[in-house]
Amino acid sequence: MNSPFYQLEAKSLSGKPVSMNDYAGKTVLVVNTASKCGLAPQFEGLEALYQKYKDKGLVVFGFPSNQFANQEPGDAESISEACQLNYGVSFPMFDKIEVNGSNAHPIFKYLKSELGGIFGSRVKWNFTKFLVDAQGKPVKRFAPTTKPEAIDKYLAKLL
């Protein structure tokens, strides 16, 4: 598994480093999130996908970002509370990051370089989703407005 994706790491919401290599062989759905975004109810759909497919090798990664309309202003504790209390999120959540610009997190730099969207390499808004297959290859990018339920058919093929 020599995918560049597996060379990357991120900090969990609790501040611990997490290597993407720990997830080699799993299908990963990477999502930039914001608990105060109008699309935040997608957390429920993402959690439903995670519950449906986690035993078949799916993991969902939530990356909070405050780059769009200040919709994730809180710290790690408030983000965790909002995700768990409001939406029952049990999939891994990571430390707040930037997804665009010179300080964009390396995971998002890599995913955007592999799967440029309508806006080129920029992430347009919260809840942009990137699907990475079990070999670590980014295979599909979904718009912020794409509901998690619409991703089910892609997961069914991959898993």
Backbone torsions as a table, in degrees:
resi	resn	phi	psi	omega
1	MET	NA	86.8	-177.3
2	ASN	-99.3	17.9	-178.4
3	SER	-61.3	137.7	175.0
4	PRO	-56.7	-27.3	179.4
5	PHE	-58.1	-38.1	-176.4
6	TYR	-75.7	-9.6	176.6
7	GLN	-83.6	-12.1	-173.1
8	LEU	-90.0	160.2	173.4
9	GLU	-144.6	164.9	179.3
10	ALA	-145.6	163.0	176.6
11	LYS	-93.4	133.8	175.9
12	SER	-67.8	168.5	179.1
13	LEU	-60.0	-25.9	177.9
14	SER	-89.2	3.3	173.7
15	GLY	92.8	5.1	-179.7
16	LYS	-88.8	139.9	176.8
17	PRO	-69.6	137.3	-179.9
18	VAL	-126.4	122.1	178.0
19	SER	-85.5	134.9	176.4
20	MET	-65.8	-23.0	177.7
21	ASN	-61.4	-25.8	176.5
22	ASP	-62.4	-17.7	-176.6
23	TYR	-109.7	14.2	177.0
24	ALA	-57.0	135.5	-178.7
25	GLY	90.3	-5.0	177.3
26	LYS	-105.5	152.3	171.5
27	THR	-87.2	130.3	-173.5
28	VAL	-119.9	131.7	172.5
29	LEU	-109.1	110.9	-177.8
30	VAL	-98.4	127.3	-175.7
31	VAL	-133.1	131.6	170.4
32	ASN	-87.8	128.1	-170.0
33	THR	-119.0	164.2	173.0
34	ALA	-156.3	121.2	-173.0
35	SER	-72.2	-16.2	179.2
36	LYS	-104.1	9.5	179.5
37	CYS	-78.5	148.8	175.9
38	GLY	-61.7	-19.2	178.7
39	LEU	-90.6	1.5	-177.4
40	ALA	-54.5	-30.0	175.3
41	PRO	-57.6	-14.9	175.5
42	GLN	-62.7	-20.5	175.6
43	PHE	-53.2	-39.9	-179.5
44	GLU	-62.4	-45.0	179.5
45	GLY	-66.7	-38.5	177.4
46	LEU	-64.4	-41.9	178.1
47	GLU	-64.0	-39.1	179.0
48	ALA	-63.1	-42.5	176.9
49	LEU	-62.1	-43.9	-179.5
50	TYR	-60.3	-46.5	180.0
51	GLN	-63.9	-39.3	-177.0
52	LYS	-67.5	-38.3	-169.5
53	TYR	-116.2	-0.5	-175.5
54	LYS	-61.8	-33.1	179.0
55	ASP	-75.4	-11.0	177.2
56	LYS	-101.4	4.1	174.9
57	GLY	109.7	10.4	177.7
58	LEU	-90.5	139.6	167.2
59	VAL	-132.5	138.7	177.1
60	VAL	-105.8	132.8	176.6
61	PHE	-114.6	122.7	175.1
62	GLY	-100.3	126.6	177.9
63	PHE	-118.2	98.5	178.7
64	PRO	-61.3	140.6	177.3
65	SER	-142.0	142.0	179.8
66	ASN	-108.7	22.1	-174.7
67	GLN	-82.5	-7.8	-176.2
68	PHE	-121.5	107.4	174.3
69	ALA	56.0	29.4	174.7
70	ASN	54.5	41.9	-174.1
71	GLN	-93.7	5.2	173.8
72	GLU	-140.9	64.8	-174.8
73	PRO	-77.6	-16.4	-170.9
74	GLY	-75.7	173.8	175.7
75	ASP	-89.9	-179.5	-175.9
76	ALA	-56.4	-41.3	-177.7
77	GLU	-64.6	-45.6	-179.0
78	SER	-68.9	-34.1	176.6
79	ILE	-63.8	-46.5	179.9
80	SER	-60.2	-45.5	179.7
81	GLU	-61.3	-46.5	-178.4
82	ALA	-61.3	-43.6	-177.7
83	CYS	-67.5	-42.0	-176.2
84	GLN	-80.2	-44.7	-177.0
85	LEU	-71.2	-46.5	-174.6
86	ASN	-79.2	-32.2	-170.2
87	TYR	-128.5	-1.1	177.9
88	GLY	64.6	30.3	-176.5
89	VAL	-66.1	126.9	175.5
90	SER	-119.6	-7.3	177.9
91	PHE	-76.2	161.0	-175.8
92	PRO	-62.6	130.5	173.8
93	MET	-113.0	143.6	-176.3
94	PHE	-112.3	172.2	178.9
95	ASP	-62.5	151.3	179.2
96	LYS	-61.4	134.4	-175.7
97	ILE	-135.1	174.6	167.8
98	GLU	-105.3	143.2	-178.7
99	VAL	-108.5	-16.2	178.8
100	ASN	-126.3	161.8	174.7
101	GLY	86.3	-175.9	-174.5
102	SER	-67.5	-22.6	179.2
103	ASN	-98.7	15.2	179.5
104	ALA	-59.1	141.9	179.7
105	HIS	-63.7	142.0	-179.0
106	PRO	-54.2	-33.7	178.4
107	ILE	-62.8	-43.0	179.6
108	PHE	-74.2	-33.9	174.7
109	LYS	-58.9	-46.4	-178.9
110	TYR	-64.9	-49.5	-177.5
111	LEU	-61.9	-41.3	179.5
112	LYS	-66.8	-35.5	179.8
113	SER	-68.4	-32.0	-179.6
114	GLU	-83.3	-33.6	-175.7
115	LEU	-131.6	73.1	177.1
116	GLY	-64.7	141.7	-179.6
117	GLY	-102.2	-162.7	178.0
118	ILE	-58.2	-32.7	-178.4
119	PHE	-94.5	28.8	-179.5
120	GLY	68.3	-128.3	-176.6
121	SER	-93.7	5.0	180.0
122	ARG	-86.2	147.6	169.7
123	VAL	-86.2	128.6	-173.3
124	LYS	-76.0	-40.0	-172.8
125	TRP	-163.7	175.3	175.4
126	ASN	-59.2	150.6	177.0
127	PHE	70.8	26.8	164.8
128	THR	-71.9	138.4	-173.9
129	LYS	-123.7	138.1	177.8
130	PHE	-122.2	128.5	179.3
131	LEU	-103.2	124.8	-179.1
132	VAL	-116.0	126.7	-176.6
133	ASP	-76.6	177.6	-173.6
134	ALA	-68.0	-10.8	175.2
135	GLN	-96.4	4.0	179.3
136	GLY	84.3	14.3	-179.4
137	LYS	-95.7	122.8	174.0
138	PRO	-64.5	125.0	-173.2
139	VAL	-117.2	-21.6	-175.9
140	LYS	-158.4	142.0	175.5
141	ARG	-118.1	137.1	-179.3
142	PHE	-119.5	141.2	179.5
143	ALA	-66.8	158.8	177.7
144	PRO	-54.7	-35.7	-176.5
145	THR	-82.3	-8.2	176.9
146	THR	-68.3	117.6	-178.6
147	LYS	-72.2	146.3	179.6
148	PRO	-53.3	-34.3	-179.4
149	GLU	-59.0	-31.8	-179.4
150	ALA	-71.5	-17.1	-179.6
151	ILE	-84.3	-17.4	-176.8
152	ASP	-51.0	-44.8	-176.7
153	LYS	-63.5	-32.3	177.8
154	TYR	-71.9	-40.5	179.4
155	LEU	-65.6	-40.3	-179.1
156	ALA	-58.7	-35.7	178.9
157	LYS	-74.1	-38.4	-174.8
158	LEU	-78.9	-29.2	-171.9
159	LEU	-96.6	NA	NA
